[in-house]
Structures are given as structure tokens and as C-alpha cells.
Amino acid sequence: MAAPERLSPALARRVALAAQGFGRPTATVGTRQLNGLIDRLGLVQIDSVNVFERSHYLPFFARLGPYDKTLLDRLTMTPRSRYIEYWAHEAAFVPVSTWPLLRWRMDDYRAKWLGDDSSWLAQNASMARWLLDELRDKGPLPASLIEHDANVRTGPWWGWGDVKRGLESLFRVGDVVSAGRRRFERVYALPEQVLPASVLDETVDRAEAHRRLVAHAASAHGVGTTSDLADYFRLKTADVLPALHDLHDEGVLQPVSVDGWTRPAWLHRDARLPRRLDADALLSPFDPVVWERPRAERLFGFHYRIEIYTPQPKRVHGYYVLPVLQGDSLVARVDLKSDRQAGVLRVQAAWRERDLPVDVERLAALLHRASSWQGLDGVEVMPRGDLADALAAAV
């Protein structure tokens, strides 16, 4: 059966969700399922905010249901695993095999910073060499365990000292890599201390790297515009357009139109075209389904802005607001906090999305599963938002 040349908005939503691994319930979740999902997504964005749960744990709960987080920690936060960190979208876990595909980005950072006299690398060449020697002599280390007079913060938690700034600069240019995390603090290492020789020796030119990254973005999105596919790995349009033409010539991508979209789109040849898709999930603000806000608006009519950095009196929906996915629609949003001292999952606000129907009983059951997964004893709904009363009654 030939792929369609035109998609309805509802079919585009289902294609996108199926490509992201929704609608595939599983009875048990072990390392095979976790590995499979990371390979499908291609990257898992990392964020340190822990008011409900750190973001990288949430895409797995959304797609697979409750699972043992220590399994994911062993996969992603131990040295010499199948995954490594780099700036792929934002900071993200990616398969080790993806690292060589991002060397052009490392080279771009190096050229930019060494050509800028105000950059840390340009101003601190001797300290950069010293940091590399420290890792060479002592092995992988987090910034906090490197002894140096400059290893002090210059302000609040985000105020990095020179050691942290130096390690992060060297991380961006590929002179150091991640070697897992300790208590969520990144551990730094020389590439040869972590990566296999096959990865270190692999050379991929810029054009081929972009072709492979765009192909994975298209597979992970199912259907998307040029800007959607570029955003997945934060690529520049000038590099993406030749890759799209190559992938079209190879039969990997097909141009399609989606009713209501103002720009043409691309459909991956392996994309599923489900007639029905029944998802039931809480989405992280950094989930690939919603991380590109214009795409979320096109697919779901969902206007989404995270308000963590908005002063409390100016927040519309709440501090850490998660979209609620039911079926193939984003029908609500909830502001969640894991109150570990009280032992409850606190719904600080709950909002309906426009006039879409919400299965409140189903949402209540999902929140109870989330509470149990977090090791909490129950759910408490605060009286804020136009869905709060109904949800409190259901909970």
C-alpha cells in the first residue's frame, strides 16, 4: 500500500505518537524495553529540576508505565555503558554510536571559542591543559573532587567556578566526555578512558553525519516539517536541506501535506499510520512530543510555555506543569510536586485544555500510578484550576 500524500491532523497526531513509542503497552519493563525506547527516541533530554521527578525518567514512565529507575540509572549513569552525554538537543543521553555524528558540533564550538578572545578556552589554555592532565593522572572525576584554588562557586548553585567552566568547555569541544554521574553530578573523563576504540577511530564527515541525524529525527517524529526535523538534534537548516534531498532520493522520506499546516512535511517510510491510538500519559516539559512548542501547537492545538523561571504571581498554570495525554490528544495539564516529607503526590493545579473532554477517572488512576512509582502513599489535589474539583473527587 502506497503511503498517502496528504494526512489529516488527527492522523498526523497518531503517526507522531506511534513513532515516539506510544500505544505499545507492555506487561513488564526491563532493560530490554528501556534500551529499545532510547534507541527509538535517539536521545533523552536531561534536566536537573526535581520538584516532581527529573525529566529524563519521565519519557519512560509515559510510554512504558511504572519501572525501576535504578535500571535506567545503570544504563545511563555508569561509565562505559551504551549511552553517553552530549549536547544533542539540549544536554541529553545518546547512544555511544551517536557521539561520532556530533564531532562536527564539537569542532564548531572549538573554532568559535578559540576565535573569541573573551571565551574561557581562549583565556585559560594552561588551565585547560592542567584539567586534562588531572583526568589523565587520576581518572574520571566530577568537578567537585578536583582540587584547585579556582574550584569555588561564584554565586548560587548555577554560579560555576573556573574548574566547572573549564570542564564544561572541554566537554563541549569533545576533549572530555561524560563518564556517568554520581548523585546526579556529571563525571568527566578523557575520551579514551570511556569510549571504545571503534568509536574514537570513526570519522564521519559533516554531510553524512547530518544525513544520519536527520534520518533518525524523521524516524522518531514519524512526520514533521523541515524545522521539526532540524530541531530534534538542533541542526541548522542549511545543513538539513541537503540531507532531506538525499533521504528523499533514497526513498527514506516522502513529502506530504497535513491539513492545516502552513508548511510541507516529510513522512518517514517506516512510519506507522494507526487508525486509532490510545495513550495515557503525563509528559515531561522536555519530552520530544512537546519540546518544540510550535510543533505541539500544530499537532495538538496546545499552547505550552514552562513557567519555572516566571515569578510566581505571573504564572498562569503553575511551576512544573505536565501535559496530560489521553487517546491521541493533550486534554489537560497538571502542576505536580512530589512532597516526600508528607508522602503524597501533590497536584498543585489542574486545568482542562480548551473544550476537550477529559476522562477524570482515568487521570486519577494515572496519578495514583505516578504516586506509587515515586514511592509515595497517595495523591492530594489542591483547589486551583478549572479541573481541580472534579479531579479531587475522582482521586
ABEGO torsion letter per residue (X at the ends): XBBBABBBAAAAAAAAAAAAGBGBBBABBBAAAAAAAAAAAGBBBBBABAAABBAAAAAAAAAAEBBBAAAAAAAAABBGBABBBBBABBBBBBBAAAAAAAAAAAAAAAAAAAABAABAAAAAAAAAAAAAAAAAAAEBBBAAABBBAABBBAEBAABBBAAAAAAAAAAAAGABBBAEBBGGBBBBBBAAAABBAAAAABBBBAAAAAAAAAAAAAAAAGBBBAAAAAAAAGBBAAAAAAAAAAAAAAGABBBBBBBGBABBBBBBAABBBBABBBBBBBBBAABAAAABAAAAAAAAGBBBBBAAABBAAABAAEABBBBBBBEABBABBBBBBBBAAAGBBBBABBBBBEABBBBAAAAAAAAAAAAAAAGBAEBBBBBBEAAAAAAAAAX
